[in-house]
Amino acid sequence: MTNNSRLPKSSTGRCFLSEWRRPDGSEAGFDDFPFDEDELCPFGAFEDLTPDELHFHEATGNEGASFERTYRRAGFVLWPTARRLAVLNQAGLRTTLPYLEDLTARWEASKAPIRSPLWREGDELSRHMLRSWPRSSWREDEDAEVGRMLDLQIRLRNMECIDAFLAGVSAEGHYAAPDNEAILRAAALLPAPRATELLVRILRRNAPAHLAACGDLVQRCVAGAAGRTCDLMQIGAALIEALPGPPTKRQEVDPWTWSVPVKPTFVVDLLTATSRVDEGLAARAIEHLLAWPKTYKPDDVLVPAARAFAKLAESTAWPAVGRLREASLDHLRKRIALPLEAPRDWTRANPLTCKCSDCRELGAFLTAPDQQQWRLKAVQGRRSHVEENVRSTTCDLDLTTERRGSPHTLVATKNQASYERRAKQRRQDLEHAPALDR
C-alpha cells in the first residue's frame, strides 16, 4: 500500500505508521500501526534523515524525558498475505471494527453460507480482535465497542466467538450498562444452559462495581427473548447473592473501580424482575434490602423506589413490592410523628468533637440560649481549623470573616438550618405518605 506516513520515534524506540492513504490518494481509514525498526527496508533507513518535527517531553512522574521525531516520507508497506489480518489487528479497534463491519456487510450481501471465504475472513479477524481486546474494567461512558463487536458476531452467526467474547471479556470485568442489549441478543443464540451459565458469571463478576447495570441486565433478560429459554431462577439468584451488605464491607473492586451507592432504579429493576420470575425469589431480594438500611437508605433508595412502584399498576399484585411499600410508609409515619418546632431561643446543638480551646469555646457558645454571635480574632491557621470543624459537623452557623485589622476575625452567627431541613423533610413526607397509602 502506498501511504503518506509519519514515523514518530520516541526514546523508548516505539514507532508508528500513520496517515494511511490509498493509491488514489484517499484516506484508508486506518489508525496508527506500530512497527519495529528492524522491519524497515533497508534496515536503519531513517538514521541519517533529518526529522520533519522534533518534540522534547520533560520528565513527569515516573516517566523520564523523551524525544519524539516525526518523519514525513512516502512508504510502501508490505506484509505476508497469510498474516494480513493479524497485522491489521495491531492497529486497534478504531481500525478493525470498521473493517469487520465492511466484511460482514459484504458477506451478507453475497448471501454466501457460513464457512464461505468472506465469512472465514470475518471469523479470523474476530479471533484476532478477541485475543487483543482490552480487559480493563475501566470504560469511557460513550464506549460502544462491545455492542458493535457482539452485533457483528450476531450478524455472522458466529457462535464460537460469541461464547468466547462473553466468557473472556464481559464475564471478566470489561462490562458496562450499554452492553446489555447486545449481550442478551448474543446469549439468546447460544444453548440455554450455556447462556444461563455465562449470564450468571457476568453478574457475579460485575455486580460489585456495576450493580445498576446488572439490575438492568436481569430486568431485560426477564422481559426479552433470552428469558424464554434461560434459567431465570439461577440468574435472579446470582444477582441477589451479589447484593452489597453492610457498608463497612464495601471495598475496592479493582485498582480503577469502586462500588457505588445503590440507586432507586436498581431496586425497581431487581424487584420487578424477581417478582415476575418467582415470589420466593422476590421475597429473598426484599428481605436483603430491608436488612441493611445503611446500604439501602430509606430516604435515598427505598422510598423513591416505592413511589416509582406506586405508578406501576402491575406491581400491586407483588408481595415483595407490598413489603417495600409498608416499610417505606412506616419510615415516613415515624418521622411525621416526631415533634417539629422552631427554636424558641438561641440554644443550638453542639456536634463538635474537637477538644482544642477554640472549638470548646465555640461549643459553649452553641449551647448558650442568650448568645447569637461569636467572634474569633486569630491567625488564619486557627480560623481555618474552626471553619473546617464547623462545616464537617453541619453546625447551625453562618461563617464570615471580618478583614479589618490584623489578624482578621472569624464571625459565627447562629441560624435555623437544622429546623429548616426538618421542616422541608416534613413537607416532603406529608406529600409522599398518601401516595404510598393506597
KELO-208473 format. One line per 3 residues: their letters; for each residue y, z, x of N, C-alpha, C. Coordinates in steps of 0.05 Angstrom, whole numbers. Each point is the difference from the previous one (the first is absolute). Layout:
# KELO-208473
A) Y/Z/X/Y/Z/X/Y/Z/X | ... $
***
This chain:
# KELO-208473
MTN) -24/0/17/24/0/-17/25/0/18 | 19/-17/-7/25/0/15/18/21/-13 | 13/16/16/18/20/-11/24/4/18 $
NSR) 21/12/-12/24/7/14/-1/30/3 | -11/10/23/-9/28/2/19/18/15 | -1/25/-7/13/21/16/-23/16/13 $
LPK) 2/5/25/-21/15/14/12/25/12 | 4/22/-16/11/24/11/-21/16/15 | 8/12/22/-19/15/16/13/26/8 $
SST) -11/23/-8/11/26/7/-13/10/25 | 10/24/9/-10/11/25/-29/8/-3 | -10/2/-24/-29/7/-4/-17/-25/0 $
GRC) 12/-23/2/-16/-24/2/-8/-12/-27 | 12/9/-22/-7/-12/-26/15/-26/-4 | -14/-20/-9/12/-27/-3/-6/-10/-28 $
FLS) 19/-16/-11/-4/-10/-27/10/-29/-2 | -12/-15/-17/10/-27/-8/13/3/-27 | 23/-12/-4/14/2/-26/14/-26/-6 $
EWR) 12/-1/-24/15/-24/-9/-18/-25/1 | -23/2/-12/-19/-22/0/11/-24/-17 | -5/-24/11/8/-24/-14/-23/-19/-3 $
RPD) 0/-16/-21/-19/-21/-4/9/-24/16 | -17/-20/4/8/-25/15/24/-13/-12 | 5/3/-26/24/-13/-12/25/17/3 $
GSE) -3/23/13/23/18/4/4/21/-21 | -16/-1/-22/3/20/-21/-13/27/9 | 8/22/-14/-12/26/7/-29/1/-8 $
AGF) -16/12/18/-29/2/-6/-6/24/-18 | 18/19/-1/-5/23/-17/-17/21/14 | -3/-1/26/-16/19/15/18/23/10 $
DDF) -11/24/1/15/22/12/-5/-1/31 | 11/20/14/-4/1/29/-29/2/7 | -8/-15/20/-28/1/11/0/14/27 $
PFD) -16/20/3/-2/12/27/-17/-17/18 | 5/1/26/-18/-14/19/1/14/27 | -19/-5/17/-1/11/27/11/-20/20 $
EDE) 11/10/21/12/-18/20/-21/-19/13 | -25/9/1/-20/-17/13/-8/-23/-19 | 11/-1/-24/-5/-22/-18/20/-23/5 $
LCP) 20/4/16/19/-21/7/-13/-21/18 | 8/-24/-4/-11/-22/17/24/-18/8 | 6/-1/27/-15/14/21/7/30/0 $
FGA) -17/16/12/4/29/1/27/6/14 | 15/19/-11/26/7/12/21/-21/-5 | -3/-16/-21/19/-23/-4/29/10/-4 $
FED) 4/24/-8/27/9/-6/12/18/23 | -15/4/21/9/18/20/26/-8/13 | 3/-26/5/24/-10/14/22/-10/-18 $
LTP) -4/3/-27/20/-9/-19/21/22/-5 | 24/-8/-5/21/19/-8/-1/5/-30 | -2/25/-8/-1/6/-29/25/-9/-14 $
DEL) -3/-9/-25/23/-8/-16/15/25/-10 | -15/22/-3/12/25/-8/-13/23/15 | 15/20/8/-10/23/14/12/25/-12 $
HFH) -17/17/-9/9/25/-13/-12/24/14 | 17/20/5/-9/25/12/1/22/-21 | -23/14/-3/-1/22/-19/-3/26/15 $
EAT) 19/19/-4/-1/25/14/-24/17/-9 | -8/19/17/-21/18/-8/7/17/-23 | -18/3/-20/4/17/-23/-25/16/-6 $
GNE) 3/26/-4/-24/16/-6/-20/-2/22 | -25/-7/-8/-22/-2/19/-2/-28/12 | 17/-18/-9/-1/-28/10/19/-3/24 $
GAS) -10/-14/20/16/-6/23/19/-24/-4 | 17/-5/19/17/-23/-2/-16/-26/2 | 11/-21/-13/-15/-25/0/19/-24/0 $
FER) -10/-22/10/15/-26/-2/-15/-18/-19 | 15/-16/-14/-11/-20/-18/12/-27/8 | -18/-18/8/9/-27/8/-8/-20/-21 $
TYR) 18/-16/-9/-7/-20/-20/4/-28/12 | -21/-17/-2/1/-27/10/-1/-19/-24 | 19/-18/-2/-1/-21/-20/-10/-25/12 $
RAG) -26/-5/-4/-12/-24/11/-19/-12/-21 | -3/-26/1/-21/-13/-17/-27/5/13 | -20/6/-17/-26/5/11/-21/-14/-18 $
FVL) -23/-5/12/-22/-12/-14/-22/20/0 | -8/10/-24/-19/22/-2/-27/-11/-9 | -21/7/15/-27/-9/-6/-18/24/-2 $
WPT) -19/-1/-18/-21/20/-1/-26/-13/-11 | -23/11/7/-25/-12/-9/-2/-1/-30 | -10/-22/-11/-2/-2/-29/-17/22/-11 $
ARR) -21/8/14/-18/20/-11/14/27/-2 | 22/4/15/14/26/0/27/-2/-14 | 5/-22/-14/26/-5/-11/9/23/-18 $
LAV) -17/8/-18/8/21/-20/2/27/13 | -16/5/21/3/26/14/26/1/14 | 9/-22/12/26/-1/13/22/3/-20 $
LNQ) -2/-14/-22/20/2/-22/3/29/-9 | -22/14/-1/1/28/-10/16/18/19 | 3/-7/25/16/16/18/29/1/-8 $
AGL) 9/-20/-16/28/-1/-8/7/21/-21 | -20/12/-13/5/21/-19/1/-10/-29 | 3/19/-18/-2/-6/-29/22/-18/-10 $
RTT) 24/0/13/21/-17/-10/-7/-30/4 | -19/-5/18/-9/-27/4/-26/-5/-15 | -19/18/2/-27/-5/-11/-1/1/-31 $
LPY) 16/17/-13/-1/1/-29/9/-26/-12 | 23/-11/8/8/-27/-11/-21/-21/6 | -11/1/24/-20/-20/8/-25/2/-18 $
LED) -9/25/-5/-23/4/-17/6/-8/-29 | 24/5/-9/8/-9/-27/-1/-30/-3 | 9/-14/21/-2/-29/0/-29/-10/0 $
LTA) -17/13/16/-28/-7/1/-13/4/-27 | 6/23/-13/-12/6/-26/9/-20/-21 | 25/-7/0/10/-19/-20/-13/-27/4 $
RWE) -4/-8/25/-12/-26/5/-30/0/-8 | -13/23/5/-28/2/-9/-2/-1/-30 | 18/14/-14/-1/0/-30/6/-28/-10 $
ASK) 19/-14/12/7/-27/-9/-23/-20/5 | -16/5/21/-22/-18/6/-24/3/-18 | 0/23/-15/-23/6/-18/-26/0/15 $
API) 1/5/26/-25/2/16/-13/27/-5 | -27/1/4/-14/25/-5/5/21/22 | -8/24/-6/0/21/21/-18/-9/23 $
RSP) 7/6/24/-14/-7/25/7/-29/9 | 18/-13/-14/9/-26/9/17/4/25 | 6/-21/16/15/3/25/27/14/-4 $
LWR) 15/-7/-21/26/14/-4/-4/29/-6 | -20/6/-17/-5/28/-6/-9/16/25 | -17/-12/16/-8/13/25/23/5/18 $
EGD) 19/-18/1/23/4/17/17/24/-10 | 3/2/-27/13/23/-11/-14/26/5 | -27/-1/-2/-16/23/5/2/9/29 $
ELS) 0/-19/19/2/7/28/27/13/6 | 21/-12/-10/27/12/5/1/28/-13 | -11/3/-24/1/26/-14/-14/21/17 $
RHM) -21/-7/13/-15/20/16/16/8/25 | 13/-20/12/18/6/23/22/19/-9 | 12/-6/-23/22/17/-10/-9/28/-6 $
LRS) -24/2/-11/-10/27/-7/-5/17/25 | -10/-13/21/-5/15/24/25/11/13 | 22/-14/-3/25/8/13/20/12/-20 $
WPR) -8/5/-25/18/10/-20/11/28/8 | 25/5/-3/11/26/7/-14/22/-16 | -7/22/14/-14/22/-13/19/24/-5 $
SSW) 25/-2/8/18/23/-3/4/6/-29 | 2/26/-7/4/9/-27/30/-3/-8 | 17/-4/20/29/-4/-6/4/-28/-10 $
RED) 14/-2/-23/6/-26/-12/29/-2/-8 | 12/-23/3/26/-5/-11/-2/-4/-31 | 20/8/-14/-1/0/-29/-4/-29/-11 $
EDA) 11/-19/13/-3/-28/-10/-24/-15/11 | -18/14/14/-23/-12/13/-19/-9/-22 | -4/-27/-3/-18/-11/-20/-23/-15/13 $
EVG) -5/5/26/-19/-16/15/-29/5/-10 | -6/26/-7/-27/6/-10/-5/-15/-26 | 19/0/-18/-4/-14/-25/-4/-30/4 $
RML) 16/-12/18/-3/-28/6/-27/-7/11 | -10/17/19/-26/-5/12/-22/2/-20 | 0/21/-16/-21/4/-20/1/-23/-21 $
DLQ) 24/-8/-8/2/-22/-19/-13/-25/11 | 4/-6/26/-12/-24/12/-31/3/0 | -10/24/6/-29/3/0/-12/-3/-28 $
IRL) 15/9/-20/-9/-4/-27/-1/-29/-7 | 21/-15/8/0/-29/-6/-22/-14/15 | -7/9/24/-22/-12/15/-27/10/-9 $
RNM) 0/20/-17/-25/13/-9/-16/10/25 | 14/11/19/-12/8/25/-8/29/-2 | -23/5/-11/-9/28/-5/-3/16/25 $
ECI) -10/-12/21/-4/15/25/27/10/11 | 20/-17/0/26/8/10/13/20/-18 | -4/-3/-26/11/20/-19/-11/28/6 $
DAF) -27/1/3/-14/25/6/10/11/26 | 1/-16/21/8/9/26/29/10/0 | 18/-14/-15/28/8/0/3/27/-15 $
LAG) -12/3/-23/3/25/-14/-12/23/15 | -22/-5/14/-13/22/15/14/6/26 | 9/-21/14/11/4/26/30/4/2 $
VSA) 14/-8/-21/30/2/0/9/20/-22 | -5/-6/-25/10/17/-22/-12/28/1 | -26/1/5/-14/26/0/4/15/26 $
EGH) 14/-12/19/6/14/25/29/8/3 | 15/0/-22/27/10/1/23/-20/0 | -6/-26/3/21/-20/-1/3/-7/-30 $
YAA) 15/15/-14/0/-1/-30/28/8/-11 | 8/-13/-22/24/8/-14/-2/-10/-29 | 17/11/-17/-2/-6/-28/1/-30/-7 $
PDN) 16/-17/14/1/-28/-7/-27/-14/4 | -19/12/13/-26/-12/5/-19/2/-25 | 7/18/-19/-20/8/-20/-10/-23/-17 $
EAI) 18/-17/-9/-9/-22/-18/-19/-18/15 | 6/-7/25/-18/-18/15/-26/14/7 | 1/25/6/-25/15/6/-19/-1/-23 $
LRA) 10/5/-24/-17/1/-24/-10/-28/-7 | 16/-20/3/-10/-27/-6/-21/-8/20 | 3/8/25/-20/-6/21/-25/16/-5 $
AAL) 2/26/-7/-23/17/-4/-17/-10/-24 | 14/-12/-20/-14/-9/-24/-20/-23/7 | 3/-13/23/-18/-22/7/-25/10/14 $
LPA) 1/26/9/-23/11/14/-20/12/-19 | -25/4/9/-20/14/-16/11/28/-8 | -5/8/-25/13/25/-10/-5/24/18 $
PRA) -25/5/10/-4/24/17/17/-1/25 | 2/-24/12/16/-2/25/30/3/-6 | 9/-12/-22/28/3/-8/7/29/-5 $
TEL) -17/14/-13/4/29/-5/2/15/26 | -19/-5/18/0/14/26/26/-5/15 | 9/-24/1/24/-7/15/25/13/-13 $
LVR) 2/0/-26/23/12/-13/0/30/4 | -24/13/0/-1/29/5/9/5/29 | -8/-17/19/8/4/28/30/-3/3 $
ILR) 11/-20/-14/29/-4/1/15/24/-10 | -9/11/-22/13/24/-12/-2/24/19 | -24/5/10/-3/24/17/17/-2/25 $
RNA) 2/-23/12/15/-3/24/30/1/-4 | 9/-11/-22/29/-5/-4/14/20/-18 | -15/15/-16/14/18/-19/17/21/13 $
PAH) -8/11/23/18/21/12/28/-10/7 | 3/-26/7/26/-10/7/12/-18/-22 | -17/-10/-18/10/-19/-20/-11/8/-27 $
LAA) 5/24/-9/-11/10/-25/9/-16/-24 | 25/-6/-2/10/-16/-23/-12/-27/-1 | -3/-13/24/-12/-26/1/-29/1/-9 $
CGD) -15/20/9/-28/3/-8/-3/6/-30 | 19/15/-11/-1/4/-29/4/-26/-15 | 19/-16/10/4/-27/-12/-24/-17/3 $
LVQ) -14/2/23/-24/-16/4/-22/7/-20 | -4/26/-5/-21/8/-19/8/-8/-28 | 25/4/-7/9/-8/-27/-3/-30/-5 $
RCV) 7/-16/20/-4/-29/-2/-30/-7/-2 | -16/14/15/-29/-5/0/-12/5/-27 | 8/22/-12/-11/7/-27/9/-20/-21 $
AGA) 24/-10/3/11/-19/-20/-8/-29/5 | -10/-6/24/-4/-28/7/-29/-9/1 | -4/-24/12/-27/-12/1/-19/17/17 $
AGR) 10/11/22/-18/16/17/-12/24/-15 | 16/11/-19/-10/23/-16/-23/-7/-18 | -5/-25/-6/-22/-7/-17/-26/-1/14 $
TCD) 0/0/27/-25/-1/15/-3/24/19 | 22/11/11/-2/22/19/-8/26/-14 | -9/19/17/-7/27/-10/26/16/-1 $
LMQ) 12/1/-23/26/13/-3/-2/31/4 | -23/11/-6/-3/29/4/2/7/30 | -13/-17/16/2/5/29/28/-4/11 $
IGA) 13/-21/-10/27/-6/9/20/22/-8 | -2/9/-25/18/21/-10/-6/26/15 | -25/7/5/-7/24/14/10/0/29 $
ALI) 0/-24/12/10/-2/28/29/7/1 | 16/-9/-20/28/6/0/5/30/-5 | -15/12/-18/3/28/-6/-7/17/25 $
EAL) -21/-8/14/-8/15/24/21/-2/22 | 16/-21/0/20/-4/20/27/13/-7 | 2/12/-23/25/11/-9/9/23/19 $
PGP) 26/1/6/10/22/17/-2/27/-15 | -5/21/15/-1/27/-11/25/15/7 | -3/24/12/23/16/8/18/-15/19 $
PTK) 27/3/-2/18/-13/19/-5/7/29 | -10/24/5/-5/9/28/-21/-16/13 | -17/-14/-16/-21/-16/12/7/-29/4 $
RQE) 25/-8/-8/9/-27/5/4/-3/30 | -6/-23/10/3/-4/29/5/-29/6 | 6/-4/26/5/-27/9/-26/-16/-3 $
VDP) 3/-24/-13/-24/-17/-4/-7/-15/25 | 20/-11/14/-3/-12/26/27/1/13 | 3/-10/25/26/3/14/24/-12/-15 $
WTW) -5/-18/-18/23/-13/-13/3/7/-30 | -19/14/-11/0/4/-29/-4/30/-7 | 17/9/-19/-3/27/-10/-5/-2/-31 $
SVP) -14/20/-11/-3/1/-28/27/4/-13 | 4/-10/-24/26/1/-14/-3/16/-26 | 21/11/-10/-1/15/-25/-12/-17/-23 $
VKP) -14/14/-18/-12/-13/-23/22/-9/-20 | -3/-23/-12/19/-10/-19/-11/0/-28 | 16/3/-21/-10/0/-28/-16/-25/-7 $
TFV) 8/-23/11/-15/-25/-6/-29/2/9 | -5/15/22/-27/2/8/-16/16/-20 | 11/22/-11/-14/16/-20/-6/-17/-25 $
VDL) 19/-17/-7/-4/-18/-23/-23/-19/5 | 0/-12/24/-22/-19/7/-27/15/1 | 0/23/13/-25/15/3/-12/8/-27 $
LTA) 15/12/-17/-11/9/-26/-5/-23/-19 | 16/-21/2/-6/-24/-17/-26/-12/8 | -4/-4/26/-25/-13/10/-24/17/-6 $
TSR) 1/26/7/-24/17/-4/-5/5/-29 | 20/1/-17/-5/5/-29/-13/-25/-12 | 6/-23/10/-13/-25/-11/-28/-3/10 $
VDE) -7/14/22/-27/-2/11/-18/21/-12 | 8/25/2/-18/22/-8/16/26/-5 | -4/13/-22/15/24/-6/-5/22/21 $
GLA) -24/3/9/-6/20/21/14/-6/26 | 2/-25/7/14/-8/24/30/7/-2 | 11/-6/-23/28/7/-4/5/30/0 $
ARA) -20/15/-11/3/30/1/0/10/28 | -16/-12/18/1/8/28/27/-5/12 | 12/-23/-7/26/-7/11/22/19/-9 $
IEH) 2/6/-26/21/17/-9/-4/29/10 | -25/8/2/-5/27/11/11/3/28 | -4/-21/16/10/1/28/30/0/0 $
LLA) 13/-16/-16/29/-1/-1/12/27/-7 | -12/13/-20/12/26/-9/-7/23/18 | -19/-4/18/-8/22/18/19/3/24 $
WPK) 16/-21/5/18/1/24/28/-7/-8 | 14/19/-13/28/-6/-9/20/-4/22 | -6/8/24/19/-5/22/-2/-28/10 $
TYK) -23/-13/-5/-4/-28/7/8/-18/-23 | -10/7/-24/7/-16/-24/20/17/-16 | 25/-1/10/21/17/-11/6/-6/-29 $
PDD) 2/21/-16/5/-5/-29/25/-17/-6 | 22/8/13/25/-14/-7/2/-28/12 | -12/-4/24/2/-25/14/-22/-20/-7 $
VLV) -23/11/-9/-24/-17/-3/-12/2/-29 | -7/24/-8/-16/3/-24/16/-6/-25 | 24/13/-3/16/-5/-24/9/-29/-2 $
PAA) 9/-13/21/7/-29/-3/-25/-17/-8 | -23/7/11/-24/-15/-8/-7/5/-29 | 2/25/-9/-5/6/-29/20/-15/-18 $
RAF) 25/-2/9/20/-15/-16/-7/-30/-1 | -11/-10/22/-8/-28/0/-23/-5/-19 | -19/19/-1/-23/-3/-18/9/2/-29 $
AKL) 21/16/-5/9/3/-28/8/-27/-12 | 6/-20/17/8/-26/-10/-24/-19/-2 | -24/9/8/-24/-16/0/-18/10/-22 $
AES) -1/-15/-23/-15/9/-23/-29/5/6 | -12/-17/16/-28/2/7/-7/27/12 | 19/12/14/-6/25/15/-4/24/-18 $
TAW) 8/-2/-25/-3/24/-18/-29/7/-5 | -18/-18/5/-28/5/-4/-14/10/25 | 14/2/22/-12/8/26/3/30/4 $
PAV) -22/15/2/2/29/4/15/8/26 | -4/-15/21/13/7/25/30/-2/-2 | 10/-20/-15/29/-2/-4/9/22/-18 $
GRL) -16/9/-19/7/23/-17/3/25/17 | -17/4/19/3/23/18/26/-2/16 | 6/-24/10/24/-4/15/25/7/-18 $
REA) -1/-9/-25/22/4/-18/4/30/-5 | -22/14/-5/1/29/-6/10/16/25 | -9/-8/23/9/14/25/30/-5/4 $
SLD) 9/-24/-5/28/-6/3/17/15/-20 | -9/0/-25/14/15/-21/2/30/6 | -22/11/10/0/29/7/20/6/21 $
HLR) 1/-18/20/20/3/22/28/0/-11 | 6/-19/-17/27/-3/-11/7/24/-18 | -19/8/-17/6/22/-19/5/26/15 $
KRI) -15/6/21/4/24/15/28/1/12 | 9/-23/10/26/0/13/22/1/-21 | -4/-13/-23/20/2/-22/3/29/-9 $
ALP) -21/15/1/1/28/-10/14/19/20 | 5/-9/24/14/17/19/29/4/-8 | 12/23/6/28/4/-7/18/-18/17 $
LEA) 21/-10/-12/19/-17/14/28/9/-7 | 15/10/19/27/10/-5/17/-5/25 | 24/-9/-5/19/-4/23/6/27/13 $
PRD) 6/0/26/6/25/14/24/14/-13 | -3/27/-3/22/16/-12/20/9/21 | -8/0/26/18/8/21/-6/-17/24 $
WTR) 8/9/24/-4/-16/24/-25/6/16 | -18/16/-12/-25/6/13/-17/-26/1 | -11/-6/24/-17/-23/4/-25/9/15 $
ANP) -21/-15/-3/-25/6/15/5/-4/30 | -14/15/16/2/-2/30/-27/-10/11 | -3/-26/4/-25/-10/11/-1/-1/30 $
LTC) 21/8/13/2/-2/30/-20/19/13 | -15/-10/19/-20/16/14/9/6/29 | 20/-14/10/9/5/27/13/28/2 $
KCS) -6/13/22/10/28/4/23/2/19 | 13/-22/7/23/2/18/23/13/-15 | 20/10/14/22/15/-13/15/-17/-20 $
DCR) 5/-26/7/15/-17/-18/-15/-5/-26 | -26/-5/2/-16/-6/-24/-4/26/-17 | -3/23/14/-2/25/-15/26/5/-16 $
ELG) 23/-5/13/26/4/-13/2/-19/-24 | -8/-25/4/1/-19/-22/-18/8/-23 | -24/11/7/-19/9/-21/12/23/-16 $
AFL) 14/18/13/12/22/-15/22/-11/-18 | 15/-20/9/20/-13/-17/-12/-12/-25 | -23/-14/4/-13/-13/-23/-7/19/-22 $
TAP) -8/24/6/-8/19/-20/23/18/-11 | 23/-4/12/23/16/-9/11/-11/-26 | 2/15/-22/9/-10/-26/30/-6/-2 $
DQQ) 16/11/19/29/-3/-2/12/-18/21 | -16/-14/15/10/-17/22/-7/-30/-6 | 20/-17/1/-4/-29/-6/0/-16/26 $
QWR) 14/9/21/3/-16/24/-5/17/25 | -11/-14/20/-6/13/26/9/-18/22 | 11/11/21/12/-16/22/-12/9/26 $
LKA) -7/-20/17/-10/6/27/17/-16/20 | 17/14/15/16/-12/21/-16/3/26 | -12/-22/9/-18/2/23/-3/-27/14 $
VQG) -12/0/23/-4/-25/15/-20/-18/-16 | 0/-26/7/-16/-19/-16/-29/7/-1 | -12/10/22/-28/6/0/-8/20/-21 $
RRS) 16/22/-3/-6/20/-21/4/-12/-28 | 21/-15/-3/5/-12/-27/-22/-19/-7 | -9/-17/19/-21/-19/-6/-26/14/-7 $
HVE) -6/22/14/-24/15/-6/0/10/-29 | 22/11/-9/2/10/-27/-2/-23/-20 | 13/-22/6/-1/-24/-18/-29/-10/-3 $
ENV) -15/-1/21/-28/-9/-1/-17/18/-17 | 4/26/3/-16/19/-16/7/-1/-30 | 26/-4/-6/8/-3/-28/-12/-24/-13 $
RST) 1/-23/14/-10/-25/-11/-31/0/-2 | -13/13/19/-29/0/-1/-12/18/-21 | 16/19/-10/-9/19/-21/13/-4/-27 $
TCD) 16/-21/-2/14/-7/-26/14/24/-12 | 17/13/16/17/21/-11/20/-11/-20 | 9/17/-18/20/-9/-19/28/3/13 $
LDL) 5/-18/19/24/1/16/11/-28/5 | 26/-3/-1/14/-24/10/12/7/27 | -5/-17/20/10/6/27/22/-20/7 $
TTE) 21/11/12/22/-17/11/8/12/27 | 15/-15/15/9/10/26/31/-3/1 | 13/22/5/29/0/4/5/-5/30 $
RRG) 15/-21/6/4/-8/28/27/9/11 | 12/19/-14/25/12/11/-7/21/20 | 13/-1/23/-5/21/20/-25/-6/15 $
SPH) -6/18/19/-24/-3/16/-11/28/6 | -26/5/-5/-19/-19/-11/5/-5/-30 | -14/-21/-10/2/-7/-28/-14/21/-18 $
TLV) 5/-2/-26/-11/20/-18/-19/-14/-20 | -24/11/-3/-19/-10/-20/5/16/-26 | 4/-14/-22/7/13/-26/-24/-5/-19 $
ATK) -12/22/-10/-22/-2/-19/10/10/-27 | -2/-17/-21/9/7/-27/-24/-2/-19 | -4/21/-15/-23/1/-19/4/-20/-22 $
NQA) -23/-11/-9/0/-19/-23/-23/8/-19 | -4/-17/-20/-22/5/-20/-22/-21/2 | -5/-10/25/-19/-22/3/-28/6/-12 $
SYE) -10/24/6/-27/8/-10/0/0/-31 | 20/11/-12/1/1/-29/2/-29/-11 | 17/-16/12/4/-27/-10/-26/-17/3 $
RRA) -15/5/21/-26/-14/3/-19/9/-22 | -1/26/-6/-18/10/-21/9/-10/-27 | 26/-1/-5/10/-10/-25/-7/-30/-4 $
KQR) 2/-15/21/-7/-28/-2/-30/-3/-5 | -16/17/14/-29/-1/-4/-7/8/-29 | 14/20/-11/-5/8/-27/5/-23/-20 $
RQD) 22/-15/4/6/-22/-18/-23/-21/2 | -10/-5/24/-22/-19/3/-25/10/-13 | -6/25/4/-24/12/-12/1/-2/-31 $
LEH) 23/6/-11/3/-1/-29/-3/-29/-11 | 7/-19/17/-4/-28/-7/-29/-9/2 | -13/9/22/-27/-10/6/-21/13/-17 $
APA) 3/26/-6/-21/14/-15/-7/-12/-27 | 20/-7/-17/-7/-12/-26/-15/-26/3 | 7/-15/21/-13/-27/4/-30/4/6 $
LDR) -8/23/11/-28/4/6/-14/15/-22 | 15/14/-17/-12/17/-21/-3/-17/-26 | -16/-20/2/-4/-18/-23/-30/-4/-5 $
***
